[in-house]
Amino acid sequence: RAVAMSVSHSSRLNKLVREQYMRLPQDGRVQVTYVWIDGSGEGVRCKSRTLDKEPKSIEDVPEWNFDGSSTAQAEGSNSDMFLVPVCMFRDPFCLDPNKLVLCEVLKYNRKPAETNLRHTCKKVMDLVKDSHPWFGMEQEYTLLGINGHPYGWPDNGFPGPQGPYYCGVGADKVYGRDIVESHYKACLYAGVKIWMWWLGRRPPAHPYLCICSPFQWEFQVGPCEGIEMGDHLWMARFILHRVCEDFGVVATLDPKPMTGNWNGAGCHTNYSTEEMRREGGLNCGLLQAQAGKLSKRHDYHICVYDPRGGRDNSRRLTGHHETSNIFEFSAGVANRGASIRIPRQVGQDGYGYFEDRRPAANCDPYAVTEAIMRTTVLNETGVETKDYAEH
């Protein structure tokens, strides 16, 4: 009964009845679901329309509009916002030939909305395209019941101590695997570039995941090149929330879902350029030089690595629980307590990538990847950014 009460009412509707309607033919018409980032910079919204035929490319999907006053993006007196399609995926909920379409949001004057961080990211990625930047972002999230209680956590007392849970198997060790694997399959069907690094709780060897939020999971999107990183991670997030809706639970990206002596949730960002991936990329000092650039711009990166200018990350980056201190920059080989970790294998091979462990779980991937490119390739310094549109 406790488990049943932790899920939403709609999730307990008879899904077989729904399937009766989902199997009906569409007579050549296609349902297209438009997805966009709302005024919070964290939430995603969606609405659907019918097209007469299946779109073969993003150019076949028309612009649309929505009421920005209902999403904290406009005033009611001038509320219409433009939805500009930028990336198309297969729809794992309504199935082929239906589509999910990620959109940029423009204001009435065709300027990007405040939370449309893709717009400037795209400009920067176009400038650095010859560097062929690759990214892989590790998205951590925590499952909660509809009541905000960690999903599966006993109503009274605590789960057993850390030990059997990490990558665990068994009904007494794993909670929510159906949700995680459904999300994984849905992303693969959609065409999202997802790799599941752990099908269990992470990280190991500490009590966080078994006491505070024992049902934290992680997936990686990538490797993606340039702007594709943000597009695919945002769609993976949308699919995650949509899958959780079906199961009646909530996935939170809060960097510190529970206060106290517990681990937070990050979005570690793995990064390399073509030069870094060549033999000698480490030995020639390239990775160390990149870390040096990042160290001189630490404050700027902290400000853009969560939606609230670093306030969310201040709850997470304490210098404990496999994090660096938010006020200090550090780098090291195989050091998960550093701002920048160079993997052991990269140190041995002499080339590869590094991992920026500072981004919060609720970061905007467009902001993170743009900041990394501005600092490491475009050689920007300080806390101000250049407007390359003026040059």
Rosetta blueprint (number, residue, H / E / L):
1 R L
2 A H
3 V H
4 A H
5 M H
6 S L
7 V L
8 S L
9 H L
10 S H
11 S H
12 R H
13 L L
14 N L
15 K H
16 L H
17 V H
18 R H
19 E H
20 Q H
21 Y H
22 M H
23 R L
24 L L
25 P L
26 Q L
27 D L
28 G L
29 R L
30 V E
31 Q E
32 V E
33 T E
34 Y E
35 V E
36 W E
37 I E
38 D L
39 G L
40 S L
41 G L
42 E L
43 G L
44 V E
45 R E
46 C E
47 K E
48 S E
49 R E
50 T E
51 L E
52 D L
53 K L
54 E L
55 P L
56 K L
57 S L
58 I H
59 E H
60 D H
61 V L
62 P L
63 E L
64 W E
65 N E
66 F E
67 D E
68 G H
69 S H
70 S H
71 T L
72 A L
73 Q L
74 A L
75 E L
76 G H
77 S H
78 N H
79 S L
80 D E
81 M E
82 F E
83 L E
84 V E
85 P E
86 V E
87 C E
88 M E
89 F E
90 R E
91 D L
92 P L
93 F L
94 C L
95 L L
96 D L
97 P L
98 N L
99 K E
100 L E
101 V E
102 L E
103 C E
104 E E
105 V E
106 L E
107 K L
108 Y L
109 N L
110 R L
111 K L
112 P E
113 A L
114 E L
115 T L
116 N L
117 L L
118 R H
119 H H
120 T H
121 C H
122 K H
123 K H
124 V H
125 M H
126 D H
127 L H
128 V L
129 K H
130 D H
131 S H
132 H L
133 P L
134 W E
135 F E
136 G E
137 M E
138 E E
139 Q E
140 E E
141 Y E
142 T E
143 L E
144 L E
145 G L
146 I L
147 N L
148 G L
149 H L
150 P E
151 Y L
152 G L
153 W L
154 P L
155 D L
156 N L
157 G L
158 F L
159 P L
160 G L
161 P L
162 Q L
163 G L
164 P L
165 Y L
166 Y L
167 C L
168 G L
169 V L
170 G L
171 A L
172 D L
173 K L
174 V L
175 Y L
176 G L
177 R H
178 D H
179 I H
180 V H
181 E H
182 S H
183 H H
184 Y H
185 K H
186 A H
187 C H
188 L H
189 Y H
190 A H
191 G L
192 V L
193 K L
194 I E
195 W E
196 M E
197 W E
198 W E
199 L L
200 G L
201 R L
202 R L
203 P L
204 P L
205 A L
206 H L
207 P L
208 Y H
209 L H
210 C H
211 I H
212 C L
213 S L
214 P L
215 F L
216 Q E
217 W E
218 E E
219 F E
220 Q E
221 V E
222 G E
223 P E
224 C E
225 E E
226 G L
227 I L
228 E H
229 M H
230 G H
231 D H
232 H H
233 L H
234 W H
235 M H
236 A H
237 R H
238 F H
239 I H
240 L H
241 H H
242 R H
243 V H
244 C H
245 E H
246 D H
247 F H
248 G L
249 V L
250 V E
251 A E
252 T E
253 L L
254 D L
255 P L
256 K L
257 P L
258 M L
259 T L
260 G L
261 N L
262 W L
263 N L
264 G L
265 A L
266 G E
267 C E
268 H E
269 T E
270 N E
271 Y E
272 S E
273 T L
274 E H
275 E H
276 M H
277 R H
278 R L
279 E L
280 G L
281 G L
282 L L
283 N L
284 C L
285 G L
286 L H
287 L H
288 Q H
289 A H
290 Q H
291 A H
292 G H
293 K H
294 L H
295 S H
296 K L
297 R L
298 H H
299 D H
300 Y H
301 H H
302 I H
303 C H
304 V H
305 Y L
306 D L
307 P L
308 R L
309 G L
310 G L
311 R H
312 D H
313 N H
314 S H
315 R L
316 R L
317 L L
318 T E
319 G L
320 H L
321 H L
322 E L
323 T L
324 S L
325 N E
326 I L
327 F L
328 E L
329 F L
330 S L
331 A E
332 G E
333 V E
334 A L
335 N L
336 R L
337 G L
338 A L
339 S L
340 I E
341 R E
342 I E
343 P L
344 R H
345 Q H
346 V H
347 G H
348 Q H
349 D H
350 G L
351 Y L
352 G L
353 Y L
354 F E
355 E E
356 D E
357 R L
358 R L
359 P L
360 A E
361 A L
362 N L
363 C L
364 D L
365 P H
366 Y H
367 A H
368 V H
369 T H
370 E H
371 A H
372 I H
373 M H
374 R H
375 T H
376 T H
377 V L
378 L L
379 N L
380 E L
381 T L
382 G L
383 V L
384 E L
385 T L
386 K L
387 D L
388 Y H
389 A H
390 E H
391 H L
